[in-house]
């Protein structure tokens, strides 16, 4: 699968946070998140493992009982079933890969 860069296809997650599924295959799915300064991604968990990379911005990421200040170039892995949340300190862009594929993130067909 190939997907050219596009400004379209973003869907709201919560106020000030939106996501776009970039590409997906049989085992993984890649997503881009746009996160607005001052917003919060509420605590949640899901069965998929989540691997991320901060492209731009700054945020505080809570994974389980740990707190991380995340800057551009930093990366993380969140095991499936572990609660996590984020506080967005600057407008940010993150790219994340989910395995197995998050069925709820697949584009409508």
Biotite code that builds the C-alpha atoms (Angstrom):
import biotite.structure as struc

atoms = struc.array([
    struc.Atom([0.000, 0.000, 0.000], chain_id="A", res_id=1, res_name="UNK", atom_name="CA", element="C"),
    struc.Atom([1.202, 3.512, -0.812], chain_id="A", res_id=2, res_name="UNK", atom_name="CA", element="C"),
    struc.Atom([-0.366, 6.784, 0.324], chain_id="A", res_id=3, res_name="UNK", atom_name="CA", element="C"),
    struc.Atom([0.814, 10.180, -0.927], chain_id="A", res_id=4, res_name="UNK", atom_name="CA", element="C"),
    struc.Atom([0.900, 13.108, 1.478], chain_id="A", res_id=5, res_name="UNK", atom_name="CA", element="C"),
    struc.Atom([-2.505, 14.748, 1.827], chain_id="A", res_id=6, res_name="UNK", atom_name="CA", element="C"),
    struc.Atom([-4.101, 17.364, 4.043], chain_id="A", res_id=7, res_name="UNK", atom_name="CA", element="C"),
    struc.Atom([-7.380, 15.400, 3.965], chain_id="A", res_id=8, res_name="UNK", atom_name="CA", element="C"),
    struc.Atom([-8.642, 12.423, 5.922], chain_id="A", res_id=9, res_name="UNK", atom_name="CA", element="C"),
    struc.Atom([-8.257, 13.651, 9.516], chain_id="A", res_id=10, res_name="UNK", atom_name="CA", element="C"),
    struc.Atom([-10.929, 12.664, 12.017], chain_id="A", res_id=11, res_name="UNK", atom_name="CA", element="C"),
    struc.Atom([-11.459, 14.144, 15.495], chain_id="A", res_id=12, res_name="UNK", atom_name="CA", element="C"),
    struc.Atom([-10.401, 12.045, 18.478], chain_id="A", res_id=13, res_name="UNK", atom_name="CA", element="C"),
    struc.Atom([-11.200, 14.526, 21.257], chain_id="A", res_id=14, res_name="UNK", atom_name="CA", element="C"),
    struc.Atom([-11.239, 18.329, 21.356], chain_id="A", res_id=15, res_name="UNK", atom_name="CA", element="C"),
    struc.Atom([-8.010, 19.613, 19.775], chain_id="A", res_id=16, res_name="UNK", atom_name="CA", element="C"),
    struc.Atom([-6.711, 16.187, 18.749], chain_id="A", res_id=17, res_name="UNK", atom_name="CA", element="C"),
    struc.Atom([-7.240, 14.555, 15.383], chain_id="A", res_id=18, res_name="UNK", atom_name="CA", element="C"),
    struc.Atom([-5.827, 11.526, 13.621], chain_id="A", res_id=19, res_name="UNK", atom_name="CA", element="C"),
    struc.Atom([-5.398, 10.192, 10.134], chain_id="A", res_id=20, res_name="UNK", atom_name="CA", element="C"),
    struc.Atom([-4.673, 6.608, 9.172], chain_id="A", res_id=21, res_name="UNK", atom_name="CA", element="C"),
    struc.Atom([-1.746, 6.831, 6.763], chain_id="A", res_id=22, res_name="UNK", atom_name="CA", element="C"),
    struc.Atom([-1.262, 3.211, 5.639], chain_id="A", res_id=23, res_name="UNK", atom_name="CA", element="C"),
    struc.Atom([-2.043, -0.270, 6.898], chain_id="A", res_id=24, res_name="UNK", atom_name="CA", element="C"),
    struc.Atom([-1.251, -3.869, 6.081], chain_id="A", res_id=25, res_name="UNK", atom_name="CA", element="C"),
    struc.Atom([-2.074, -7.270, 7.478], chain_id="A", res_id=26, res_name="UNK", atom_name="CA", element="C"),
    struc.Atom([-0.144, -6.754, 10.736], chain_id="A", res_id=27, res_name="UNK", atom_name="CA", element="C"),
    struc.Atom([0.389, -3.013, 11.322], chain_id="A", res_id=28, res_name="UNK", atom_name="CA", element="C"),
    struc.Atom([-1.354, 0.336, 10.906], chain_id="A", res_id=29, res_name="UNK", atom_name="CA", element="C"),
    struc.Atom([0.370, 3.758, 10.817], chain_id="A", res_id=30, res_name="UNK", atom_name="CA", element="C"),
    struc.Atom([-1.394, 6.891, 12.025], chain_id="A", res_id=31, res_name="UNK", atom_name="CA", element="C"),
    struc.Atom([-0.554, 10.589, 12.195], chain_id="A", res_id=32, res_name="UNK", atom_name="CA", element="C"),
    struc.Atom([-1.862, 12.610, 15.139], chain_id="A", res_id=33, res_name="UNK", atom_name="CA", element="C"),
    struc.Atom([-2.185, 16.409, 15.196], chain_id="A", res_id=34, res_name="UNK", atom_name="CA", element="C"),
    struc.Atom([-2.333, 17.615, 18.804], chain_id="A", res_id=35, res_name="UNK", atom_name="CA", element="C"),
    struc.Atom([-3.158, 21.190, 19.813], chain_id="A", res_id=36, res_name="UNK", atom_name="CA", element="C"),
    struc.Atom([-1.339, 23.045, 22.591], chain_id="A", res_id=37, res_name="UNK", atom_name="CA", element="C"),
    struc.Atom([-3.151, 22.959, 25.927], chain_id="A", res_id=38, res_name="UNK", atom_name="CA", element="C"),
    struc.Atom([-5.273, 19.911, 25.097], chain_id="A", res_id=39, res_name="UNK", atom_name="CA", element="C"),
    struc.Atom([-5.290, 16.538, 26.839], chain_id="A", res_id=40, res_name="UNK", atom_name="CA", element="C"),
    struc.Atom([-5.588, 13.033, 25.483], chain_id="A", res_id=41, res_name="UNK", atom_name="CA", element="C"),
    struc.Atom([-7.580, 11.299, 28.253], chain_id="A", res_id=42, res_name="UNK", atom_name="CA", element="C"),
    struc.Atom([-6.386, 8.109, 29.923], chain_id="A", res_id=43, res_name="UNK", atom_name="CA", element="C"),
    struc.Atom([-7.277, 5.032, 27.894], chain_id="A", res_id=44, res_name="UNK", atom_name="CA", element="C"),
    struc.Atom([-5.996, 1.605, 26.922], chain_id="A", res_id=45, res_name="UNK", atom_name="CA", element="C"),
    struc.Atom([-6.452, -0.833, 24.068], chain_id="A", res_id=46, res_name="UNK", atom_name="CA", element="C"),
    struc.Atom([-5.182, -4.315, 23.253], chain_id="A", res_id=47, res_name="UNK", atom_name="CA", element="C"),
    struc.Atom([-2.864, -3.184, 20.435], chain_id="A", res_id=48, res_name="UNK", atom_name="CA", element="C"),
    struc.Atom([0.810, -2.358, 21.016], chain_id="A", res_id=49, res_name="UNK", atom_name="CA", element="C"),
    struc.Atom([1.518, 1.279, 20.112], chain_id="A", res_id=50, res_name="UNK", atom_name="CA", element="C"),
    struc.Atom([4.903, 2.545, 18.900], chain_id="A", res_id=51, res_name="UNK", atom_name="CA", element="C"),
    struc.Atom([5.300, 6.301, 18.456], chain_id="A", res_id=52, res_name="UNK", atom_name="CA", element="C"),
    struc.Atom([7.647, 9.049, 17.307], chain_id="A", res_id=53, res_name="UNK", atom_name="CA", element="C"),
    struc.Atom([7.258, 12.779, 17.975], chain_id="A", res_id=54, res_name="UNK", atom_name="CA", element="C"),
    struc.Atom([7.852, 14.713, 14.756], chain_id="A", res_id=55, res_name="UNK", atom_name="CA", element="C"),
    struc.Atom([7.222, 18.205, 16.161], chain_id="A", res_id=56, res_name="UNK", atom_name="CA", element="C"),
    struc.Atom([6.081, 19.913, 19.360], chain_id="A", res_id=57, res_name="UNK", atom_name="CA", element="C"),
    struc.Atom([6.290, 18.931, 23.008], chain_id="A", res_id=58, res_name="UNK", atom_name="CA", element="C"),
    struc.Atom([4.079, 16.894, 25.312], chain_id="A", res_id=59, res_name="UNK", atom_name="CA", element="C"),
    struc.Atom([4.019, 14.941, 28.536], chain_id="A", res_id=60, res_name="UNK", atom_name="CA", element="C"),
    struc.Atom([3.238, 11.276, 28.024], chain_id="A", res_id=61, res_name="UNK", atom_name="CA", element="C"),
    struc.Atom([2.075, 9.065, 30.875], chain_id="A", res_id=62, res_name="UNK", atom_name="CA", element="C"),
    struc.Atom([2.534, 5.321, 30.289], chain_id="A", res_id=63, res_name="UNK", atom_name="CA", element="C"),
    struc.Atom([1.354, 3.146, 33.138], chain_id="A", res_id=64, res_name="UNK", atom_name="CA", element="C"),
    struc.Atom([2.878, 4.721, 36.240], chain_id="A", res_id=65, res_name="UNK", atom_name="CA", element="C"),
    struc.Atom([5.655, 6.592, 34.392], chain_id="A", res_id=66, res_name="UNK", atom_name="CA", element="C"),
    struc.Atom([5.828, 10.199, 33.168], chain_id="A", res_id=67, res_name="UNK", atom_name="CA", element="C"),
    struc.Atom([7.918, 11.284, 30.168], chain_id="A", res_id=68, res_name="UNK", atom_name="CA", element="C"),
    struc.Atom([8.551, 14.732, 28.693], chain_id="A", res_id=69, res_name="UNK", atom_name="CA", element="C"),
    struc.Atom([8.559, 14.096, 24.943], chain_id="A", res_id=70, res_name="UNK", atom_name="CA", element="C"),
    struc.Atom([10.392, 16.297, 22.424], chain_id="A", res_id=71, res_name="UNK", atom_name="CA", element="C"),
    struc.Atom([10.917, 15.987, 18.649], chain_id="A", res_id=72, res_name="UNK", atom_name="CA", element="C"),
    struc.Atom([12.925, 12.880, 17.833], chain_id="A", res_id=73, res_name="UNK", atom_name="CA", element="C"),
    struc.Atom([11.811, 10.987, 20.953], chain_id="A", res_id=74, res_name="UNK", atom_name="CA", element="C"),
    struc.Atom([10.023, 7.663, 20.579], chain_id="A", res_id=75, res_name="UNK", atom_name="CA", element="C"),
    struc.Atom([8.048, 5.244, 22.757], chain_id="A", res_id=76, res_name="UNK", atom_name="CA", element="C"),
    struc.Atom([6.341, 1.873, 22.918], chain_id="A", res_id=77, res_name="UNK", atom_name="CA", element="C"),
    struc.Atom([3.136, 1.306, 24.862], chain_id="A", res_id=78, res_name="UNK", atom_name="CA", element="C"),
    struc.Atom([2.369, -2.372, 25.424], chain_id="A", res_id=79, res_name="UNK", atom_name="CA", element="C"),
    struc.Atom([-1.176, -3.516, 24.719], chain_id="A", res_id=80, res_name="UNK", atom_name="CA", element="C"),
    struc.Atom([-3.504, -3.164, 27.686], chain_id="A", res_id=81, res_name="UNK", atom_name="CA", element="C"),
    struc.Atom([-1.433, -0.472, 29.443], chain_id="A", res_id=82, res_name="UNK", atom_name="CA", element="C"),
    struc.Atom([-3.230, 2.748, 30.366], chain_id="A", res_id=83, res_name="UNK", atom_name="CA", element="C"),
    struc.Atom([-1.740, 5.929, 28.882], chain_id="A", res_id=84, res_name="UNK", atom_name="CA", element="C"),
    struc.Atom([-2.557, 9.617, 28.405], chain_id="A", res_id=85, res_name="UNK", atom_name="CA", element="C"),
    struc.Atom([-0.919, 12.826, 27.214], chain_id="A", res_id=86, res_name="UNK", atom_name="CA", element="C"),
    struc.Atom([-0.804, 16.547, 28.032], chain_id="A", res_id=87, res_name="UNK", atom_name="CA", element="C"),
    struc.Atom([0.029, 18.631, 24.970], chain_id="A", res_id=88, res_name="UNK", atom_name="CA", element="C"),
    struc.Atom([2.460, 21.472, 25.826], chain_id="A", res_id=89, res_name="UNK", atom_name="CA", element="C"),
    struc.Atom([2.975, 22.765, 22.248], chain_id="A", res_id=90, res_name="UNK", atom_name="CA", element="C"),
    struc.Atom([1.207, 22.137, 18.954], chain_id="A", res_id=91, res_name="UNK", atom_name="CA", element="C"),
    struc.Atom([2.519, 18.675, 18.114], chain_id="A", res_id=92, res_name="UNK", atom_name="CA", element="C"),
    struc.Atom([2.667, 16.036, 15.392], chain_id="A", res_id=93, res_name="UNK", atom_name="CA", element="C"),
    struc.Atom([3.153, 12.368, 16.278], chain_id="A", res_id=94, res_name="UNK", atom_name="CA", element="C"),
    struc.Atom([3.338, 9.284, 14.077], chain_id="A", res_id=95, res_name="UNK", atom_name="CA", element="C"),
    struc.Atom([2.293, 5.989, 15.648], chain_id="A", res_id=96, res_name="UNK", atom_name="CA", element="C"),
    struc.Atom([2.163, 2.374, 14.531], chain_id="A", res_id=97, res_name="UNK", atom_name="CA", element="C"),
    struc.Atom([-0.326, -0.093, 15.993], chain_id="A", res_id=98, res_name="UNK", atom_name="CA", element="C"),
    struc.Atom([0.076, -3.871, 15.985], chain_id="A", res_id=99, res_name="UNK", atom_name="CA", element="C"),
    struc.Atom([-2.029, -5.761, 15.351], chain_id="A", res_id=100, res_name="UNK", atom_name="CA", element="C"),
    struc.Atom([-4.067, -3.465, 13.119], chain_id="A", res_id=101, res_name="UNK", atom_name="CA", element="C"),
    struc.Atom([-6.582, -1.321, 15.018], chain_id="A", res_id=102, res_name="UNK", atom_name="CA", element="C"),
    struc.Atom([-9.821, -2.240, 13.297], chain_id="A", res_id=103, res_name="UNK", atom_name="CA", element="C"),
    struc.Atom([-11.482, 0.968, 14.587], chain_id="A", res_id=104, res_name="UNK", atom_name="CA", element="C"),
    struc.Atom([-8.841, 3.041, 12.749], chain_id="A", res_id=105, res_name="UNK", atom_name="CA", element="C"),
    struc.Atom([-9.404, 1.455, 9.330], chain_id="A", res_id=106, res_name="UNK", atom_name="CA", element="C"),
    struc.Atom([-10.852, 3.873, 6.772], chain_id="A", res_id=107, res_name="UNK", atom_name="CA", element="C"),
    struc.Atom([-14.507, 3.404, 5.857], chain_id="A", res_id=108, res_name="UNK", atom_name="CA", element="C"),
    struc.Atom([-14.910, 1.206, 2.818], chain_id="A", res_id=109, res_name="UNK", atom_name="CA", element="C"),
])
